[in-house]
Amino acid sequence: MVQPLWVRITHWINAFSVVLMVTSGWQIYDASPIFPALRFPSAITLGGWLGGALQWHFAIMWMLVANFLVYLGMNIGSGRLSRKLFPVRFSALWADLRAALRGKLGHEDLTQYNAVQKCAYLVVIADVAVIILSGLAIWKSVQFPLLRTLMGGYDNARIVHFVGMSLLVAFFVVHLAMVALVPRSLLLMIRGR
């Protein structure tokens, strides 16, 4: 089994929750934009209005946080994190990145991650942690003053949250593009082998 059942379940729960969190977050953002020139069309937002978007965002955040903790805990506890994602050598990352940009990166063995995949998955794990922490600093700013201070204040926490979300959306888009290029990887995430 290349992808154990718990990896597949947490993967799909994460994909579902990220889509709902991002689209409801865009509706929340539109109510008080950080960058006034940037607005999200209502056709790609969730909630219909600020109150509805907040309800979706707060409901789904618990699923995202719980799923993230299960995913991270199982990866660390099973040793899968260190087996699959480490080590990441700079020379291998540079070589694989150059190969990927030229369309020459091999995908014959889906049981092994290349250096670009390792780095991307490690970055997205750290990114989700930052998104959760910055979200807490925004949502419960008074209750978490140290977290708010570490984020540089409430307004900066909003920027950190937005940048983290943007990085996650970029990962999501690239991830989907890679699945389109290597469709066997989708079957692997459905069947496990």
PEFEN-V631629 format. One line per field, one symbol per residue. phi: phi as a letter, one per 30 degrees, with the letter a starting at -180 (. if undefined). psi: psi as a letter, one per 30 degrees, with the letter a starting at -180 (. if undefined). burial: b if it has 9 or more other C-alpha atoms within 8 Angstrom, else e. A space follows every 50 residues. Layout:
BEGIN
phi->???
psi->???
burial->???
END
This chain:
BEGIN
phi->.dcdedddddddddedddedddddddddeddaddcedcbcdddccbkiae ddddddddddedddddddddedddddddidedddcbdccedddddddddd dcicddbdcddcdddddedddddddddddddddddddddbeddbdddddd dijedddddeddddddddddeeddeddddddbdedddddccjb
psi->jejleeeeeeeeeeeeeeeeeeeeeeeeeffikejffjkkkffglkfele eeeeeeeeefeeeeeeeeeeeeeeeeefgeeeeeflljkeeeeeeeeeee ffggkkhejffkkleeeeeeeeeeeeeeeeeeeeeefeeheefieeeeef fgleeeeeeeeeeeeeeeeeeeeeeeeeeeeiffeeeefeff.
burial->eebeeebbebeebbeebbebbbbbbbbbbbeebeeeeeebeeeebbbbeb ebbbbbbeebbebbbebbebbeebbbeeebbbebbeebeeebbeebbebb eeeeeeeeeeeebebbebbbbbebeebbebbbbbbbbbeebeebbebbbe bbbbebbbbbbeebbebbbebeeeeeeebeebeebbbbbeebe
END
